[in-house]
């Protein structure tokens, strides 16, 4: 439900709309006219640009609170425009509204920091109004730079999940368009190699294009920890993509709210289990979570439905799959303090569909 403020005696508008300027960048004049009319009816002020170059030029004379832009435009396309804006105006919130058939383009835009995307044609302008209001609310509360786009979709706050979690309408779209969901998850895979100080981590992933993908993500923490997860989005239920995005949102939200504390696998699993139970658009999935404490040279692993094998060149250990994430994976045994030595490797495979390996090593060791 939108918060409202009274204007005059009879009118009401969303709080976020009051005195807010939105830049609309789209080469379709009909779409601009219809969308501008709707936004103005909601109480927003609007400045229009007919392509990305025009948008960059008008940014020199206007200071919008939010930008709506298309991806498919002449002269300077939406991806180039989003990239330029992210470099020149890093705190500027952007929402993509596009009819692109290539979901990888959307994922690329998401990596440049856009806060939301909506496919054209917009069948329900309430979706647009909700996306704008939520994004402006984050910006006003200085949360915009911190939120991962999936956290924006799930509206996760302060590392907690409301008892009645309302998921964004995007998840219905992904459930109804499995090929788009598959492309999005593929495109959101992080860089294969990453490093911090003397430590390096790299993953290799081979998988069939015929099934929903195995998804990996990771984050470096300020205290020298490296946290990661692997999720098999090819769930037995119908909400594998939605659940994978929920895991992504909760994972990053949990780490973002740690402050100076160490990440803890039990705490993370508790939050994830609660999130899945609160969501009507999620289902149990096979997963695995790990935290490497590189200051101590140790690795801890919580399996949640995925079998794995760990080795450091001297010792090896099998990690039993246990219960899936969403089926009380907290019952599973957490393997702690595995000695990384100078290097270690974690491997797993899903028969006939994918194989994965993660290498953690110091310096030039392979």
C-alpha positions, -999 to +999 in steps of 0.1 A: +000+000+000+014+034-010+019+060+017+002+092+008+002+129+018-027+153+014-024+180-012-050+208-009-083+194+002-091+165-021-060+153-038-034+128-026-001+116-040+026+092-030+050+107-005+079+100-028+063+121-056+063+154-037+086+178-057+105+149-073+118+152-109+120+121-131+140+120-163+124+098-190+148+086-217+131+068-245+131+071-283+094+062-286+074+095-284+041+076-278+056+058-248+071+090-235+037+108-238+017+081-221+043+076-193+048+113-187+011+117-184+009+090-159+038+103-139+025+138-138-009+125-127+010+109-097+025+143-088+060+139-104+077+165-125+091+150-158+118+159-182+120+139-214+150+129-236+147+111-269+178+090-267+208+083-245+229+112-259+200+136-254+197+123-219+234+129-210+231+164-224+200+172-204+217+159-172+240+189-174+211+212-169+187+191-148+191+173-115+165+145-116+158+124-085+155+093-107+159+082-143+137+059-163+153+047-195+149+022-224+177-001-235+171-002-273+177+034-285+196+050-314+228+071-312+236+061-276+218+029-265+205+022-231+235+001-219+259+028-229+237+054-213+234+034-180+272+029-180+279+066-185+255+076-158+269+051-133+303+066-139+294+103-139+265+102-114+272+071-092+244+079-068+217+085-094+190+058-092+180+043-125+151+020-135+151+003-169+118+000-188+125-020-220+111-044-245+145-061-251+143-098-259+178-103-245+176-107-208+214-106-207+212-069-216+190-064-186+215-083-164+243-062-178+224-031-169+218-045-134+256-049-130+259-011-136+237-005-107+201-001-120+176-006-092+148-022-111+136-032-145+101-035-161+094-051-194+074-033-221+046-029-227+036-019-192+003-036-186-002-022-151+012+012-143+009+004-106+040-017-111+058+013-124+045+035-096+056+009-070+091+006-085+096+044-085+083+049-050+104+021-035+135+033-053+130+070-043+123+059-007+156+040-007+174+071-021+158+094+005+170+071+032+205+067+018+200+030+011+200+032-027+238+026-030+237-003-006+209-024-020+214-052-045+186-051-071+172-084-058+169-069-023+149-041-040+126-067-055+121-085-022+120-053-001+143-067+025+152-045+054+177-047+082+186-083+077+151-095+087+122-108+067+086-096+075+062-124+086+041-117+056+067-112+029+052-096-003+074-104-033+077-081-062+057-089-093+090-097-112+090-131-098+057-140-115+072-128-147+102-151-142+080-181-133+060-175-165+091-171-187+116-198-177+139-190-207+142-154-195+148-166-159+175-189-172+192-162-192+191-138-163+206-162-138+234-171-163+241-134-169+244-126-132+272-150-125+301-130-110+337-127-123+354-161-124+385-148-107+388-125-077+414-115-052+421-096-020+456-091-007+476-122-011+445-145-015+429-154-047+397-173-055+385-187-088+357-208-099+350-229-130+315-239-140+305-262-169+268-268-174+241-278-198+220-251-214+190-274-213+182-270-176+180-242-151+216-233-141+238-238-111+244-204-097+273-192-077+280-159-059+305-146-034+316-116-014+348-104+003+344-091+038+364-064+055+377-088+082+394-111+058+365-135+053+354-148+018+318-159+018+301-178-010+272-199-020+261-223-048+224-229-056+209-254-080+181-233-095+168-264-113+145-270-083+119-297-081+093-270-076+082-243-100+100-214-083+137-222-087+146-189-103+126-169-077+142-188-048+177-183-062+171-146-064+157-146-029+189-164-017+210-138-035+190-109-019+192-124+016+229-134+013+240-099+004+216-082+028+229-104+057+265-095+048+257-059+044+243-057+079+271-075+096+290-043+104+322-055+119+311-089+130+322-122+115+298-140+092+283-171+107+269-200+086+242-208+112+230-172+113+230-171+075+211-204+071+185-193+097+178-161+078+175-180+045+152-207+059+130-180+074+129-161+041+119-192+021+091-200+045+078-165+044+077-164+006+048-178-015+071-176-046+099-198-033+105-236-030+132-257-013+164-259-034+197-277-033+225-254-021+259-251-003+273-223+017+309-216+027+330-191+046+368-190+043+385-172+072+417-162+053+433-146+083+432-181+099+436-201+067+405-222+073+373-230+055+338-239+069+311-254+048+273-259+053+258-283+028+221-278+020+213-305-005+244-305-026+272-331-022+307-318-025+344-329-022+371-308-005+408-313-008+440-293+000+466-315-016+473-334+017+438-342+029+404-347+013+369-349+027+334-357+014+307-332+023+273-350+025+244-332+009+219-334+038+186-316+038+179-290+012+177-253+018+141-247+028+137-282+044+156-272+077+192-275+064+202-264+099+200-301+108+230-307+085+265-311+099+286-280+094+322-289+085+345-263+102+381-253+102+392-272+071+428-263+066+434-244+034+472-247+036+485-227+006+456-238-016+424-259-015+396-269-039+359-276-035+342-295-063+307-308-069+287-321-098+250-325-107+249-356-129+243-349-165+238-311-160+267-293-144+301-295-127+317-268-105+350-262-088+362-234-065+399-228-059+411-208-029+449-201-029+476-178-017+498-159-041+508-177-073+497-212-062+473-228-086 
